[in-house]
């Protein structure tokens, strides 16, 4: 990994024919990456499909409770296709997915996809805000720590980073709530009314990732600042700010982007707990409520959507990295 | 050993001792005192009392036993299964390796805590299901690490010599591969301890883990959030307990990684 971010991007834009050549050269990587993503997607749908079969005993009995009539049970069993062989059930499940049919919620009787649409939007909003907090806080802290390497500021940042990485969402959330909602009254204690309601959940979600980014960007910057081209830039008498922001940070970006992509899964997972803490009406809250209601089709759909979103982002990150650093794609 | 490392070791040791002492505190932890509901910290109850007047200190100490117990079992299971799968995949390569890599990729496509939540939720409450849900998520990290390490160790001279001498495979892996794997695996296991403690508490926080009246840190925090407005100590005390242990373990993990090598973070 250390070798991955020492390449200097050209100062001028490449001519168009070079871009076309680079695209062709990177094509095998693109197709290979997409093919492996496709295999993962198939595996993910299978695992999510299997979830329903992990219900101890008879899933229909568990979902409907003991007072359901025999007719209700038979109807649900048929609707879920549980009377058919496993392979046929899976094919039906995938076929439904391809048609955009994620099943029907047992609790509300509405199509799952309708329930999901609104929640997905709220989770995406929260995740983006959390990502903003993470980058906005983590990147400057990490860069400044690298510049102050070995001094008090660096040590303080490191200590803060370990604390930030370690504090679980369900501890940080109530803490922030206590200080900023109960004592200071700056933000609402929960819910999703207006932009101010987003602040505390976004902070709760973003701080652990901010800590990871701070550590990562500190390490990456320290590596890059030792490179000969940084020395050369300084020797040419460039302003220190320009050396750091243009020459060093650009080359340190690759490992940071990779980390961001990989950590997005943790961010989406953290959203489940954060949403529960603040009553933020996203996919996470929907999963937890549906589990308590034994509304398993909704649970399956939420898990599937979150996992697919994660696969998509990771694939895009890989491709982005290949574009940032052509050597990854074997282009030269 | 630096001051920070010593402090971290001390914190972990203290929580370990608390977990061992927990059986003697169980009666105290469940002693209801309705005339002292939600009392703030005092001499008789240094962490204050909960919504049934039970002393939080005793409940947090008993909770440590459950948290640490579940975590140790999960990490041991995940490390054993994950390492075995990873070493075999890395050693044999071929179709087995391809299959294992694909399965690992599929598991990595789920945010770990989400898969654990779905599994624990669907399997139902209880310690057994909690351990299963967390282990199913946990083995992947060990398998990936063990596979990658074994792949590079396989071509080392001493391994090839042992192979040429006709050393039986179990003996060869045990004597010549596993010892070289152990450094990174110990580092991985240390970080896994911290992650599983948080994940277990998270599941209990969501009501998917251990059921009342057994005190667990996550459940204590969940119960505490209901009284955030009037008695913040009920959520603060178990929260700080959890945080102190996780910070200490992560610090130790950092130090171990500096010495033994392992995954970059």
HADDOCK unambig.tbl for C-alpha pairs under 7 A between the chains (distance, minus, plus):
assign (segid A and resid 40 and name CA) (segid B and resid 105 and name CA) 6.37 0.50 0.50
assign (segid A and resid 40 and name CA) (segid B and resid 106 and name CA) 5.12 0.50 0.50
assign (segid A and resid 43 and name CA) (segid B and resid 106 and name CA) 5.72 0.50 0.50
assign (segid A and resid 44 and name CA) (segid B and resid 106 and name CA) 5.73 0.50 0.50
assign (segid A and resid 54 and name CA) (segid B and resid 122 and name CA) 6.80 0.50 0.50
assign (segid A and resid 54 and name CA) (segid B and resid 123 and name CA) 6.45 0.50 0.50
assign (segid A and resid 55 and name CA) (segid B and resid 122 and name CA) 5.46 0.50 0.50
assign (segid A and resid 55 and name CA) (segid B and resid 123 and name CA) 5.55 0.50 0.50
assign (segid A and resid 56 and name CA) (segid B and resid 123 and name CA) 6.15 0.50 0.50
assign (segid A and resid 162 and name CA) (segid B and resid 247 and name CA) 6.66 0.50 0.50
assign (segid A and resid 163 and name CA) (segid B and resid 247 and name CA) 6.20 0.50 0.50
assign (segid A and resid 166 and name CA) (segid B and resid 243 and name CA) 6.69 0.50 0.50
assign (segid A and resid 166 and name CA) (segid B and resid 246 and name CA) 5.76 0.50 0.50
assign (segid A and resid 166 and name CA) (segid B and resid 247 and name CA) 5.42 0.50 0.50
assign (segid A and resid 167 and name CA) (segid B and resid 243 and name CA) 5.81 0.50 0.50
assign (segid A and resid 168 and name CA) (segid B and resid 198 and name CA) 6.42 0.50 0.50
assign (segid A and resid 171 and name CA) (segid B and resid 239 and name CA) 5.45 0.50 0.50
assign (segid A and resid 174 and name CA) (segid B and resid 225 and name CA) 6.73 0.50 0.50
assign (segid A and resid 178 and name CA) (segid B and resid 228 and name CA) 6.87 0.50 0.50
assign (segid A and resid 182 and name CA) (segid B and resid 229 and name CA) 6.66 0.50 0.50
assign (segid A and resid 216 and name CA) (segid B and resid 265 and name CA) 6.88 0.50 0.50
assign (segid A and resid 265 and name CA) (segid B and resid 110 and name CA) 6.99 0.50 0.50
assign (segid A and resid 265 and name CA) (segid B and resid 111 and name CA) 4.65 0.50 0.50
assign (segid A and resid 266 and name CA) (segid B and resid 111 and name CA) 5.63 0.50 0.50
assign (segid A and resid 268 and name CA) (segid B and resid 111 and name CA) 6.68 0.50 0.50
assign (segid A and resid 269 and name CA) (segid B and resid 111 and name CA) 5.13 0.50 0.50
assign (segid A and resid 269 and name CA) (segid B and resid 112 and name CA) 6.93 0.50 0.50
assign (segid A and resid 269 and name CA) (segid B and resid 113 and name CA) 5.57 0.50 0.50
assign (segid A and resid 269 and name CA) (segid B and resid 114 and name CA) 5.33 0.50 0.50
assign (segid A and resid 291 and name CA) (segid B and resid 121 and name CA) 5.67 0.50 0.50
assign (segid A and resid 307 and name CA) (segid B and resid 109 and name CA) 5.62 0.50 0.50
assign (segid A and resid 307 and name CA) (segid B and resid 110 and name CA) 4.91 0.50 0.50
assign (segid A and resid 310 and name CA) (segid B and resid 109 and name CA) 6.42 0.50 0.50
assign (segid A and resid 311 and name CA) (segid B and resid 109 and name CA) 5.80 0.50 0.50
